[in-house]
Amino acid sequence: MDVFVVYLFIATATPLFLWPERKRLALLHIPFILGMWAYFLLYISGSLNFIDHFVLNMIFVGNVIFAHIAAVLIYAFPLIKKEHDKKHSPKSPIIE
């Protein structure tokens, strides 16, 4: 559970990092965060049954998938595009 709490705090800060470049993605991330906080609070209170555990764990898994997609969009795509542009840019002839 302690790893979940650490991930919960990191995930809660994620929209702040997404906001400058991907506002829509940051807004889509908020329901996942709210679901994870609800899961944490219900878990601490001890009022979860099997269905609650299942549904809220699926929200957690969805958030992990969402975080990986966001990381690819923010970090990998610009790097790939930069390398692609560098490789396919026209070479200027050297005039001496």
Backbone atoms as SQL, in Angstrom:
CREATE TABLE atoms (id INTEGER PRIMARY KEY, chain TEXT, resi INTEGER, resn TEXT, atom TEXT, x REAL, y REAL, z REAL);
INSERT INTO atoms VALUES
  (1, 'A', 1, 'MET', 'N', 0.822, -1.200, 0.000),
  (2, 'A', 1, 'MET', 'CA', 0.000, 0.000, 0.000),
  (3, 'A', 1, 'MET', 'C', 0.865, 1.262, 0.000),
  (4, 'A', 2, 'ASP', 'N', 2.048, 1.178, 0.577),
  (5, 'A', 2, 'ASP', 'CA', 2.903, 2.361, 0.612),
  (6, 'A', 2, 'ASP', 'C', 3.363, 2.774, -0.780),
  (7, 'A', 3, 'VAL', 'N', 3.573, 1.809, -1.676),
  (8, 'A', 3, 'VAL', 'CA', 3.934, 2.135, -3.055),
  (9, 'A', 3, 'VAL', 'C', 2.757, 2.822, -3.741),
  (10, 'A', 4, 'PHE', 'N', 1.553, 2.366, -3.441),
  (11, 'A', 4, 'PHE', 'CA', 0.350, 2.985, -4.000),
  (12, 'A', 4, 'PHE', 'C', 0.245, 4.442, -3.548),
  (13, 'A', 5, 'VAL', 'N', 0.522, 4.715, -2.292),
  (14, 'A', 5, 'VAL', 'CA', 0.430, 6.085, -1.781),
  (15, 'A', 5, 'VAL', 'C', 1.468, 6.983, -2.447),
  (16, 'A', 6, 'VAL', 'N', 2.669, 6.483, -2.636),
  (17, 'A', 6, 'VAL', 'CA', 3.700, 7.268, -3.328),
  (18, 'A', 6, 'VAL', 'C', 3.257, 7.537, -4.762),
  (19, 'A', 7, 'TYR', 'N', 2.737, 6.518, -5.435),
  (20, 'A', 7, 'TYR', 'CA', 2.258, 6.700, -6.798),
  (21, 'A', 7, 'TYR', 'C', 1.088, 7.676, -6.826),
  (22, 'A', 8, 'LEU', 'N', 0.246, 7.638, -5.807),
  (23, 'A', 8, 'LEU', 'CA', -0.902, 8.535, -5.722),
  (24, 'A', 8, 'LEU', 'C', -0.448, 9.992, -5.671),
  (25, 'A', 9, 'PHE', 'N', 0.575, 10.277, -4.894),
  (26, 'A', 9, 'PHE', 'CA', 1.075, 11.650, -4.824),
  (27, 'A', 9, 'PHE', 'C', 1.723, 12.084, -6.136),
  (28, 'A', 10, 'ILE', 'N', 2.443, 11.189, -6.773),
  (29, 'A', 10, 'ILE', 'CA', 3.060, 11.519, -8.070),
  (30, 'A', 10, 'ILE', 'C', 1.978, 11.738, -9.124),
  (31, 'A', 11, 'ALA', 'N', 0.981, 10.872, -9.146),
  (32, 'A', 11, 'ALA', 'CA', -0.102, 10.991, -10.125),
  (33, 'A', 11, 'ALA', 'C', -0.910, 12.264, -9.896),
  (34, 'A', 12, 'THR', 'N', -1.043, 12.676, -8.645),
  (35, 'A', 12, 'THR', 'CA', -1.786, 13.897, -8.355),
  (36, 'A', 12, 'THR', 'C', -1.072, 15.119, -8.922),
  (37, 'A', 13, 'ALA', 'N', 0.230, 15.094, -8.980),
  (38, 'A', 13, 'ALA', 'CA', 0.990, 16.220, -9.526),
  (39, 'A', 13, 'ALA', 'C', 1.110, 16.171, -11.043),
  (40, 'A', 14, 'THR', 'N', 0.779, 15.065, -11.656),
  (41, 'A', 14, 'THR', 'CA', 0.959, 14.909, -13.103),
  (42, 'A', 14, 'THR', 'C', 0.234, 15.969, -13.933),
  (43, 'A', 15, 'PRO', 'N', -1.022, 16.325, -13.634),
  (44, 'A', 15, 'PRO', 'CA', -1.664, 17.361, -14.462),
  (45, 'A', 15, 'PRO', 'C', -0.924, 18.696, -14.459),
  (46, 'A', 16, 'LEU', 'N', -0.196, 18.984, -13.398),
  (47, 'A', 16, 'LEU', 'CA', 0.586, 20.220, -13.378),
  (48, 'A', 16, 'LEU', 'C', 1.682, 20.196, -14.440),
  (49, 'A', 17, 'PHE', 'N', 2.269, 19.021, -14.657),
  (50, 'A', 17, 'PHE', 'CA', 3.303, 18.889, -15.686),
  (51, 'A', 17, 'PHE', 'C', 2.698, 18.838, -17.087),
  (52, 'A', 18, 'LEU', 'N', 1.500, 18.291, -17.197),
  (53, 'A', 18, 'LEU', 'CA', 0.844, 18.182, -18.496),
  (54, 'A', 18, 'LEU', 'C', 0.241, 19.507, -18.951),
  (55, 'A', 19, 'TRP', 'N', -0.119, 20.375, -18.025),
  (56, 'A', 19, 'TRP', 'CA', -0.903, 21.566, -18.345),
  (57, 'A', 19, 'TRP', 'C', -0.272, 22.477, -19.409),
  (58, 'A', 20, 'PRO', 'N', 1.019, 22.805, -19.340),
  (59, 'A', 20, 'PRO', 'CA', 1.551, 23.756, -20.336),
  (60, 'A', 20, 'PRO', 'C', 1.437, 23.274, -21.781),
  (61, 'A', 21, 'GLU', 'N', 1.605, 21.987, -22.026),
  (62, 'A', 21, 'GLU', 'CA', 1.621, 21.489, -23.402),
  (63, 'A', 21, 'GLU', 'C', 0.348, 20.754, -23.803),
  (64, 'A', 22, 'ARG', 'N', -0.266, 20.076, -22.869),
  (65, 'A', 22, 'ARG', 'CA', -1.424, 19.219, -23.181),
  (66, 'A', 22, 'ARG', 'C', -2.544, 19.455, -22.177),
  (67, 'A', 23, 'LYS', 'N', -3.252, 20.558, -22.313),
  (68, 'A', 23, 'LYS', 'CA', -4.309, 20.912, -21.363),
  (69, 'A', 23, 'LYS', 'C', -5.438, 19.879, -21.353),
  (70, 'A', 24, 'ARG', 'N', -5.814, 19.429, -22.530),
  (71, 'A', 24, 'ARG', 'CA', -6.908, 18.454, -22.624),
  (72, 'A', 24, 'ARG', 'C', -6.535, 17.141, -21.931),
  (73, 'A', 25, 'LEU', 'N', -5.317, 16.706, -22.113),
  (74, 'A', 25, 'LEU', 'CA', -4.842, 15.483, -21.470),
  (75, 'A', 25, 'LEU', 'C', -4.826, 15.644, -19.952),
  (76, 'A', 26, 'ALA', 'N', -4.435, 16.827, -19.483),
  (77, 'A', 26, 'ALA', 'CA', -4.421, 17.092, -18.045),
  (78, 'A', 26, 'ALA', 'C', -5.834, 17.036, -17.469),
  (79, 'A', 27, 'LEU', 'N', -6.792, 17.583, -18.177),
  (80, 'A', 27, 'LEU', 'CA', -8.176, 17.550, -17.706),
  (81, 'A', 27, 'LEU', 'C', -8.753, 16.133, -17.734),
  (82, 'A', 28, 'LEU', 'N', -8.362, 15.344, -18.720),
  (83, 'A', 28, 'LEU', 'CA', -8.829, 13.955, -18.786),
  (84, 'A', 28, 'LEU', 'C', -8.237, 13.099, -17.669),
  (85, 'A', 29, 'HIS', 'N', -7.125, 13.511, -17.125),
  (86, 'A', 29, 'HIS', 'CA', -6.454, 12.752, -16.078),
  (87, 'A', 29, 'HIS', 'C', -7.109, 12.936, -14.705),
  (88, 'A', 30, 'ILE', 'N', -7.819, 14.030, -14.511),
  (89, 'A', 30, 'ILE', 'CA', -8.392, 14.355, -13.205),
  (90, 'A', 30, 'ILE', 'C', -9.373, 13.293, -12.697),
  (91, 'A', 31, 'PRO', 'N', -10.286, 12.737, -13.503),
  (92, 'A', 31, 'PRO', 'CA', -11.172, 11.688, -12.967),
  (93, 'A', 31, 'PRO', 'C', -10.421, 10.457, -12.456),
  (94, 'A', 32, 'PHE', 'N', -9.337, 10.096, -13.117),
  (95, 'A', 32, 'PHE', 'CA', -8.536, 8.969, -12.649),
  (96, 'A', 32, 'PHE', 'C', -7.934, 9.267, -11.278),
  (97, 'A', 33, 'ILE', 'N', -7.469, 10.479, -11.110),
  (98, 'A', 33, 'ILE', 'CA', -6.880, 10.868, -9.833),
  (99, 'A', 33, 'ILE', 'C', -7.941, 10.863, -8.732),
  (100, 'A', 34, 'LEU', 'N', -9.099, 11.397, -9.025),
  (101, 'A', 34, 'LEU', 'CA', -10.179, 11.393, -8.034),
  (102, 'A', 34, 'LEU', 'C', -10.574, 9.964, -7.660),
  (103, 'A', 35, 'GLY', 'N', -10.603, 9.082, -8.651),
  (104, 'A', 35, 'GLY', 'CA', -10.911, 7.679, -8.369),
  (105, 'A', 35, 'GLY', 'C', -9.865, 7.024, -7.488),
  (106, 'A', 36, 'MET', 'N', -8.609, 7.336, -7.722),
  (107, 'A', 36, 'MET', 'CA', -7.553, 6.759, -6.887),
  (108, 'A', 36, 'MET', 'C', -7.617, 7.302, -5.455),
  (109, 'A', 37, 'TRP', 'N', -7.930, 8.594, -5.299),
  (110, 'A', 37, 'TRP', 'CA', -8.074, 9.142, -3.949),
  (111, 'A', 37, 'TRP', 'C', -9.272, 8.521, -3.237),
  (112, 'A', 38, 'ALA', 'N', -10.364, 8.300, -3.986),
  (113, 'A', 38, 'ALA', 'CA', -11.533, 7.647, -3.389),
  (114, 'A', 38, 'ALA', 'C', -11.172, 6.231, -2.941),
  (115, 'A', 39, 'TYR', 'N', -10.440, 5.516, -3.779),
  (116, 'A', 39, 'TYR', 'CA', -10.004, 4.168, -3.433),
  (117, 'A', 39, 'TYR', 'C', -9.141, 4.175, -2.168),
  (118, 'A', 40, 'PHE', 'N', -8.212, 5.104, -2.098),
  (119, 'A', 40, 'PHE', 'CA', -7.342, 5.198, -0.933),
  (120, 'A', 40, 'PHE', 'C', -8.139, 5.484, 0.336),
  (121, 'A', 41, 'LEU', 'N', -9.052, 6.438, 0.263),
  (122, 'A', 41, 'LEU', 'CA', -9.843, 6.794, 1.449),
  (123, 'A', 41, 'LEU', 'C', -10.771, 5.652, 1.880),
  (124, 'A', 42, 'LEU', 'N', -11.374, 4.977, 0.911),
  (125, 'A', 42, 'LEU', 'CA', -12.232, 3.834, 1.252),
  (126, 'A', 42, 'LEU', 'C', -11.404, 2.673, 1.792),
  (127, 'A', 43, 'TYR', 'N', -10.223, 2.478, 1.269),
  (128, 'A', 43, 'TYR', 'CA', -9.351, 1.411, 1.749),
  (129, 'A', 43, 'TYR', 'C', -8.933, 1.662, 3.197),
  (130, 'A', 44, 'ILE', 'N', -8.571, 2.901, 3.485),
  (131, 'A', 44, 'ILE', 'CA', -8.162, 3.260, 4.846),
  (132, 'A', 44, 'ILE', 'C', -9.333, 3.086, 5.823),
  (133, 'A', 45, 'SER', 'N', -10.538, 3.422, 5.380),
  (134, 'A', 45, 'SER', 'CA', -11.697, 3.301, 6.275),
  (135, 'A', 45, 'SER', 'C', -12.135, 1.848, 6.453),
  (136, 'A', 46, 'GLY', 'N', -11.699, 0.965, 5.572),
  (137, 'A', 46, 'GLY', 'CA', -12.032, -0.458, 5.696),
  (138, 'A', 46, 'GLY', 'C', -13.427, -0.811, 5.221),
  (139, 'A', 47, 'SER', 'N', -14.015, 0.033, 4.400),
  (140, 'A', 47, 'SER', 'CA', -15.389, -0.210, 3.962),
  (141, 'A', 47, 'SER', 'C', -15.479, -0.673, 2.513),
  (142, 'A', 48, 'LEU', 'N', -14.528, -1.479, 2.095),
  (143, 'A', 48, 'LEU', 'CA', -14.534, -1.968, 0.720),
  (144, 'A', 48, 'LEU', 'C', -14.931, -3.441, 0.686),
  (145, 'A', 49, 'ASN', 'N', -15.813, -3.780, -0.241),
  (146, 'A', 49, 'ASN', 'CA', -16.104, -5.182, -0.490),
  (147, 'A', 49, 'ASN', 'C', -15.360, -5.620, -1.757),
  (148, 'A', 50, 'PHE', 'N', -15.607, -6.821, -2.217),
  (149, 'A', 50, 'PHE', 'CA', -14.877, -7.351, -3.370),
  (150, 'A', 50, 'PHE', 'C', -15.104, -6.518, -4.631),
  (151, 'A', 51, 'ILE', 'N', -16.354, -6.146, -4.884),
  (152, 'A', 51, 'ILE', 'CA', -16.671, -5.364, -6.090),
  (153, 'A', 51, 'ILE', 'C', -15.974, -4.010, -6.046),
  (154, 'A', 52, 'ASP', 'N', -15.991, -3.369, -4.890),
  (155, 'A', 52, 'ASP', 'CA', -15.310, -2.074, -4.758),
  (156, 'A', 52, 'ASP', 'C', -13.817, -2.203, -5.028),
  (157, 'A', 53, 'HIS', 'N', -13.220, -3.236, -4.472),
  (158, 'A', 53, 'HIS', 'CA', -11.790, -3.463, -4.720),
  (159, 'A', 53, 'HIS', 'C', -11.530, -3.640, -6.216),
  (160, 'A', 54, 'PHE', 'N', -12.357, -4.443, -6.862),
  (161, 'A', 54, 'PHE', 'CA', -12.176, -4.720, -8.278),
  (162, 'A', 54, 'PHE', 'C', -12.313, -3.450, -9.111),
  (163, 'A', 55, 'VAL', 'N', -13.385, -2.710, -8.910),
  (164, 'A', 55, 'VAL', 'CA', -13.642, -1.504, -9.707),
  (165, 'A', 55, 'VAL', 'C', -12.554, -0.458, -9.471),
  (166, 'A', 56, 'LEU', 'N', -12.206, -0.235, -8.236),
  (167, 'A', 56, 'LEU', 'CA', -11.224, 0.791, -7.931),
  (168, 'A', 56, 'LEU', 'C', -9.808, 0.369, -8.338),
  (169, 'A', 57, 'ASN', 'N', -9.527, -0.913, -8.318),
  (170, 'A', 57, 'ASN', 'CA', -8.245, -1.370, -8.853),
  (171, 'A', 57, 'ASN', 'C', -8.188, -1.190, -10.369),
  (172, 'A', 58, 'MET', 'N', -9.316, -1.341, -11.049),
  (173, 'A', 58, 'MET', 'CA', -9.355, -1.090, -12.486),
  (174, 'A', 58, 'MET', 'C', -9.115, 0.394, -12.778),
  (175, 'A', 59, 'ILE', 'N', -9.620, 1.276, -11.910),
  (176, 'A', 59, 'ILE', 'CA', -9.336, 2.701, -12.066),
  (177, 'A', 59, 'ILE', 'C', -7.838, 2.945, -11.909),
  (178, 'A', 60, 'PHE', 'N', -7.223, 2.274, -10.939),
  (179, 'A', 60, 'PHE', 'CA', -5.785, 2.413, -10.739),
  (180, 'A', 60, 'PHE', 'C', -5.018, 1.923, -11.968),
  (181, 'A', 61, 'VAL', 'N', -5.403, 0.780, -12.497),
  (182, 'A', 61, 'VAL', 'CA', -4.742, 0.250, -13.698),
  (183, 'A', 61, 'VAL', 'C', -4.948, 1.204, -14.871),
  (184, 'A', 62, 'GLY', 'N', -6.149, 1.754, -14.985),
  (185, 'A', 62, 'GLY', 'CA', -6.407, 2.738, -16.031),
  (186, 'A', 62, 'GLY', 'C', -5.514, 3.960, -15.893),
  (187, 'A', 63, 'ASN', 'N', -5.278, 4.374, -14.667),
  (188, 'A', 63, 'ASN', 'CA', -4.405, 5.523, -14.444),
  (189, 'A', 63, 'ASN', 'C', -2.964, 5.210, -14.826),
  (190, 'A', 64, 'VAL', 'N', -2.513, 4.018, -14.528),
  (191, 'A', 64, 'VAL', 'CA', -1.149, 3.630, -14.913),
  (192, 'A', 64, 'VAL', 'C', -1.017, 3.631, -16.433),
  (193, 'A', 65, 'ILE', 'N', -2.006, 3.093, -17.128),
  (194, 'A', 65, 'ILE', 'CA', -1.988, 3.090, -18.594),
  (195, 'A', 65, 'ILE', 'C', -2.025, 4.517, -19.121),
  (196, 'A', 66, 'PHE', 'N', -2.892, 5.340, -18.536),
  (197, 'A', 66, 'PHE', 'CA', -3.005, 6.739, -18.923),
  (198, 'A', 66, 'PHE', 'C', -1.671, 7.458, -18.733),
  (199, 'A', 67, 'ALA', 'N', -1.003, 7.203, -17.622),
  (200, 'A', 67, 'ALA', 'CA', 0.279, 7.857, -17.343),
  (201, 'A', 67, 'ALA', 'C', 1.333, 7.456, -18.369),
  (202, 'A', 68, 'HIS', 'N', 1.328, 6.204, -18.792),
  (203, 'A', 68, 'HIS', 'CA', 2.301, 5.764, -19.791),
  (204, 'A', 68, 'HIS', 'C', 2.011, 6.382, -21.158),
  (205, 'A', 69, 'ILE', 'N', 0.752, 6.487, -21.511),
  (206, 'A', 69, 'ILE', 'CA', 0.391, 7.138, -22.780),
  (207, 'A', 69, 'ILE', 'C', 0.808, 8.602, -22.748),
  (208, 'A', 70, 'ALA', 'N', 0.547, 9.258, -21.626),
  (209, 'A', 70, 'ALA', 'CA', 0.936, 10.668, -21.495),
  (210, 'A', 70, 'ALA', 'C', 2.447, 10.833, -21.580),
  (211, 'A', 71, 'ALA', 'N', 3.192, 9.932, -20.972),
  (212, 'A', 71, 'ALA', 'CA', 4.653, 10.015, -21.025),
  (213, 'A', 71, 'ALA', 'C', 5.150, 9.853, -22.455),
  (214, 'A', 72, 'VAL', 'N', 4.559, 8.947, -23.202),
  (215, 'A', 72, 'VAL', 'CA', 4.958, 8.760, -24.601),
  (216, 'A', 72, 'VAL', 'C', 4.634, 10.014, -25.410),
  (217, 'A', 73, 'LEU', 'N', 3.444, 10.588, -25.195),
  (218, 'A', 73, 'LEU', 'CA', 3.060, 11.781, -25.950),
  (219, 'A', 73, 'LEU', 'C', 3.949, 12.973, -25.638),
  (220, 'A', 74, 'ILE', 'N', 4.343, 13.103, -24.392),
  (221, 'A', 74, 'ILE', 'CA', 5.105, 14.283, -23.996),
  (222, 'A', 74, 'ILE', 'C', 6.594, 14.126, -24.252),
  (223, 'A', 75, 'TYR', 'N', 7.143, 12.969, -23.988),
  (224, 'A', 75, 'TYR', 'CA', 8.595, 12.793, -24.075),
  (225, 'A', 75, 'TYR', 'C', 9.063, 12.074, -25.326),
  (226, 'A', 76, 'ALA', 'N', 8.405, 10.998, -25.694),
  (227, 'A', 76, 'ALA', 'CA', 8.896, 10.176, -26.803),
  (228, 'A', 76, 'ALA', 'C', 8.579, 10.780, -28.170),
  (229, 'A', 77, 'PHE', 'N', 7.347, 11.235, -28.383),
  (230, 'A', 77, 'PHE', 'CA', 6.993, 11.765, -29.702),
  (231, 'A', 77, 'PHE', 'C', 7.838, 12.966, -30.106),
  (232, 'A', 78, 'PRO', 'N', 8.058, 13.952, -29.237),
  (233, 'A', 78, 'PRO', 'CA', 8.930, 15.061, -29.661),
  (234, 'A', 78, 'PRO', 'C', 10.354, 14.602, -29.979),
  (235, 'A', 79, 'LEU', 'N', 10.862, 13.649, -29.237),
  (236, 'A', 79, 'LEU', 'CA', 12.210, 13.139, -29.507),
  (237, 'A', 79, 'LEU', 'C', 12.258, 12.398, -30.835),
  (238, 'A', 80, 'ILE', 'N', 11.260, 11.575, -31.085),
  (239, 'A', 80, 'ILE', 'CA', 11.189, 10.842, -32.352),
  (240, 'A', 80, 'ILE', 'C', 11.051, 11.814, -33.521),
  (241, 'A', 81, 'LYS', 'N', 10.203, 12.837, -33.351),
  (242, 'A', 81, 'LYS', 'CA', 10.014, 13.814, -34.421),
  (243, 'A', 81, 'LYS', 'C', 11.301, 14.586, -34.673),
  (244, 'A', 82, 'LYS', 'N', 11.996, 14.950, -33.619),
  (245, 'A', 82, 'LYS', 'CA', 13.255, 15.681, -33.763),
  (246, 'A', 82, 'LYS', 'C', 14.282, 14.843, -34.523),
  (247, 'A', 83, 'GLU', 'N', 14.402, 13.565, -34.167),
  (248, 'A', 83, 'GLU', 'CA', 15.347, 12.685, -34.865),
  (249, 'A', 83, 'GLU', 'C', 14.925, 12.470, -36.314),
  (250, 'A', 84, 'HIS', 'N', 13.625, 12.344, -36.548),
  (251, 'A', 84, 'HIS', 'CA', 13.127, 12.157, -37.913),
  (252, 'A', 84, 'HIS', 'C', 13.413, 13.393, -38.757),
  (253, 'A', 85, 'ASP', 'N', 13.156, 14.572, -38.193),
  (254, 'A', 85, 'ASP', 'CA', 13.415, 15.807, -38.931),
  (255, 'A', 85, 'ASP', 'C', 14.905, 15.990, -39.208),
  (256, 'A', 86, 'LYS', 'N', 15.733, 15.619, -38.241),
  (257, 'A', 86, 'LYS', 'CA', 17.174, 15.750, -38.429),
  (258, 'A', 86, 'LYS', 'C', 17.665, 14.799, -39.518),
  (259, 'A', 87, 'LYS', 'N', 17.107, 13.605, -39.542),
  (260, 'A', 87, 'LYS', 'CA', 17.538, 12.607, -40.528),
  (261, 'A', 87, 'LYS', 'C', 17.054, 12.957, -41.926),
  (262, 'A', 88, 'HIS', 'N', 15.865, 13.558, -42.036),
  (263, 'A', 88, 'HIS', 'CA', 15.278, 13.830, -43.340),
  (264, 'A', 88, 'HIS', 'C', 15.375, 15.292, -43.763),
  (265, 'A', 89, 'SER', 'N', 16.139, 16.076, -43.065),
  (266, 'A', 89, 'SER', 'CA', 16.285, 17.472, -43.470),
  (267, 'A', 89, 'SER', 'C', 17.213, 17.550, -44.677),
  (268, 'A', 90, 'PRO', 'N', 16.930, 18.471, -45.568),
  (269, 'A', 90, 'PRO', 'CA', 17.789, 18.582, -46.758),
  (270, 'A', 90, 'PRO', 'C', 19.167, 19.099, -46.350),
  (271, 'A', 91, 'LYS', 'N', 20.139, 18.495, -46.931),
  (272, 'A', 91, 'LYS', 'CA', 21.529, 18.883, -46.655),
  (273, 'A', 91, 'LYS', 'C', 21.864, 20.110, -47.512),
  (274, 'A', 92, 'SER', 'N', 22.444, 21.093, -46.884),
  (275, 'A', 92, 'SER', 'CA', 22.845, 22.260, -47.645),
  (276, 'A', 92, 'SER', 'C', 24.239, 22.032, -48.227),
  (277, 'A', 93, 'PRO', 'N', 24.417, 22.325, -49.468),
  (278, 'A', 93, 'PRO', 'CA', 25.734, 22.100, -50.068),
  (279, 'A', 93, 'PRO', 'C', 26.746, 23.102, -49.500),
  (280, 'A', 94, 'ILE', 'N', 27.939, 22.627, -49.357),
  (281, 'A', 94, 'ILE', 'CA', 29.019, 23.472, -48.856),
  (282, 'A', 94, 'ILE', 'C', 29.640, 24.185, -50.047),
  (283, 'A', 95, 'ILE', 'N', 29.584, 25.500, -50.004),
  (284, 'A', 95, 'ILE', 'CA', 30.141, 26.286, -51.104),
  (285, 'A', 95, 'ILE', 'C', 31.472, 26.854, -50.649),
  (286, 'A', 96, 'GLU', 'N', 32.487, 26.561, -51.408),
  (287, 'A', 96, 'GLU', 'CA', 33.825, 27.048, -51.051),
  (288, 'A', 96, 'GLU', 'C', 34.340, 27.999, -52.086);
